[in-house]
C-alpha cells in the first residue's frame, strides 16, 4: 500500500463509480479496478460493495477512507512546507550582530519578517571573534562582523567602510592623534578584539601614547560614560549616529587611516539555508540604496 494507491481509493470512495473515478484521475478504468483489487487483497478485507453501477464503502472501507484522507493531506502539506522551506518562506533565520551598531539592522529585520512571516528569527549579539566561532560551529548561520578578524574557513562579504570620529563631552579643537594622545580615552571593545586593535595600531604607527582609562564593548554604556565626563572616546561614526546627542562634541580624525570595515560572514563551502540567502539579498539591497 502506497500513497498512489490511497489517492486512487479516495477517488473511488468519493465518486462511488470506477469510471467516474478513472476520469477524475485521468486514467483508464481497467488499471484502476486492478489497483482496487490489489489493495483489498493486500489488506485482506473488502473495502467496496458494488450496487449496480454505484459503489458503497464497507465499514472497513470507511475507516481506510478517513485515514487515507488524513495521510494524503498530510503528505501534500509536507510537500508544500518543504517547497516553502526551499524557497525560504519557512525555516529559521539565525544571525549574529557585532556589539558595534549595524545601521538599519532593525529595519532590515522588519522588512524580512514582512516578506517572510513564517520564518522564525534568532538574533545573537556579541563581539566579532565570538560570532565567527558561532558561525563555525553552526550555532548561527550568518553574522555581521567588523574587521580586522581572522576569517579562515569563512566567506566574508564587505558592506561598508566607515571612519572613526573623536567624541568628547566638551568641545575641543582636536583633529589629530597627537592631540588625542594627551586625553584619557574609553576604548570601545576590549583587548584582543578588532576595534581595540585598530585603535592601538593607529597610535603605535605614529609612536604616540594612548591613555586608556577604560574599555567597554557596550556602545550605549560607553557613550553614557562619555556624556558623564568620564573620558573621551574614538568610535566608528555609526556609534555616534545612534547613541550620540547634541551634548557631545565630535570631530573627524584627519591624520590617521582609521576606518571600520563592516561585512557579513557565513561558513565557506557549506550549505546556506534559503532564509539566510534571502536575508543576505535584502541586506545587499539595503546597503546599495544607502550609498545612492
ChimeraX attribute file (.defattr): number of C-alpha atoms within 10 A of each C-alpha:
attribute: neighborCount
match mode: 1-to-1
recipient: residues
	/A:1	11
	/A:2	7
	/A:3	12
	/A:4	11
	/A:5	16
	/A:6	21
	/A:7	18
	/A:8	20
	/A:9	26
	/A:10	20
	/A:11	20
	/A:12	26
	/A:13	21
	/A:14	14
	/A:15	18
	/A:16	20
	/A:17	18
	/A:18	23
	/A:19	18
	/A:20	16
	/A:21	22
	/A:22	20
	/A:23	13
	/A:24	13
	/A:25	15
	/A:26	9
	/A:27	12
	/A:28	14
	/A:29	16
	/A:30	11
	/A:31	11
	/A:32	20
	/A:33	17
	/A:34	11
	/A:35	17
	/A:36	20
	/A:37	14
	/A:38	14
	/A:39	20
	/A:40	16
	/A:41	12
	/A:42	10
	/A:43	11
	/A:44	9
	/A:45	12
	/A:46	16
	/A:47	24
	/A:48	21
	/A:49	13
	/A:50	12
	/A:51	9
	/A:52	7
	/A:53	9
	/A:54	11
	/A:55	18
	/A:56	18
	/A:57	19
	/A:58	15
	/A:59	12
	/A:60	13
	/A:61	20
	/A:62	15
	/A:63	12
	/A:64	18
	/A:65	22
	/A:66	11
	/A:67	13
	/A:68	18
	/A:69	15
	/A:70	12
	/A:71	15
	/A:72	16
	/A:73	13
	/A:74	12
	/A:75	13
	/A:76	12
	/A:77	12
	/A:78	12
	/A:79	12
	/A:80	12
	/A:81	15
	/A:82	15
	/A:83	13
	/A:84	16
	/A:85	18
	/A:86	14
	/A:87	15
	/A:88	21
	/A:89	20
	/A:90	19
	/A:91	21
	/A:92	19
	/A:93	24
	/A:94	20
	/A:95	24
	/A:96	26
	/A:97	21
	/A:98	20
	/A:99	20
	/A:100	25
	/A:101	21
	/A:102	17
	/A:103	13
	/A:104	12
	/A:105	14
	/A:106	10
	/A:107	11
	/A:108	17
	/A:109	17
	/A:110	12
	/A:111	14
	/A:112	19
	/A:113	16
	/A:114	11
	/A:115	12
	/A:116	17
	/A:117	13
	/A:118	15
	/A:119	19
	/A:120	14
	/A:121	15
	/A:122	11
	/A:123	13
	/A:124	15
	/A:125	16
	/A:126	19
	/A:127	22
	/A:128	27
	/A:129	19
	/A:130	15
	/A:131	25
	/A:132	28
	/A:133	14
	/A:134	21
	/A:135	22
	/A:136	20
	/A:137	11
	/A:138	13
	/A:139	14
	/A:140	22
	/A:141	24
	/A:142	29
	/A:143	25
	/A:144	28
	/A:145	28
	/A:146	24
	/A:147	20
	/A:148	17
	/A:149	13
	/A:150	11
	/A:151	17
	/A:152	11
	/A:153	15
	/A:154	19
	/A:155	15
	/A:156	18
	/A:157	14
	/A:158	16
	/A:159	15
	/A:160	13
	/A:161	15
	/A:162	14
	/A:163	16
	/A:164	24
	/A:165	23
	/A:166	23
	/A:167	26
	/A:168	25
	/A:169	20
	/A:170	14
	/A:171	12
	/A:172	13
	/A:173	10
	/A:174	16
	/A:175	17
	/A:176	15
	/A:177	19
	/A:178	16
	/A:179	12
	/A:180	21
	/A:181	15
	/A:182	12
	/A:183	17
	/A:184	16
	/A:185	23
	/A:186	22
	/A:187	25
	/A:188	25
	/A:189	23
	/A:190	15
	/A:191	12
	/A:192	9
	/A:193	19
	/A:194	21
	/A:195	29
	/A:196	20
	/A:197	15
	/A:198	17
	/A:199	19
	/A:200	16
	/A:201	13
	/A:202	17
	/A:203	17
	/A:204	12
	/A:205	9
	/A:206	12
	/A:207	10
	/A:208	16
	/A:209	15
	/A:210	20
	/A:211	14
	/A:212	16
	/A:213	13
	/A:214	17
	/A:215	16
	/A:216	16
	/A:217	19
	/A:218	15
	/A:219	19
	/A:220	17
	/A:221	12
	/A:222	25
	/A:223	28
	/A:224	13
	/A:225	19
	/A:226	20
	/A:227	20
	/A:228	11
	/A:229	13
	/A:230	18
	/A:231	21
	/A:232	27
	/A:233	26
	/A:234	25
	/A:235	28
	/A:236	21
	/A:237	21
	/A:238	18
	/A:239	20
	/A:240	22
	/A:241	11
	/A:242	13
	/A:243	14
	/A:244	19
	/A:245	11
	/A:246	7
	/A:247	11
	/A:248	17
	/A:249	19
	/A:250	24
	/A:251	18
	/A:252	17
	/A:253	18
	/A:254	13
	/A:255	12
	/A:256	17
	/A:257	11
	/A:258	21
	/A:259	19
	/A:260	21
	/A:261	16
	/A:262	20
	/A:263	17
	/A:264	20
	/A:265	24
	/A:266	26
	/A:267	22
	/A:268	15
	/A:269	9
	/A:270	10
	/A:271	9
	/A:272	13
	/A:273	17
	/A:274	19
	/A:275	25
	/A:276	19
	/A:277	15
	/A:278	17
	/A:279	21
	/A:280	16
	/A:281	11
	/A:282	16
	/A:283	19
	/A:284	14
	/A:285	12
	/A:286	16
	/A:287	14
	/A:288	12
	/A:289	9
	/A:290	9
	/A:291	7
	/A:292	5
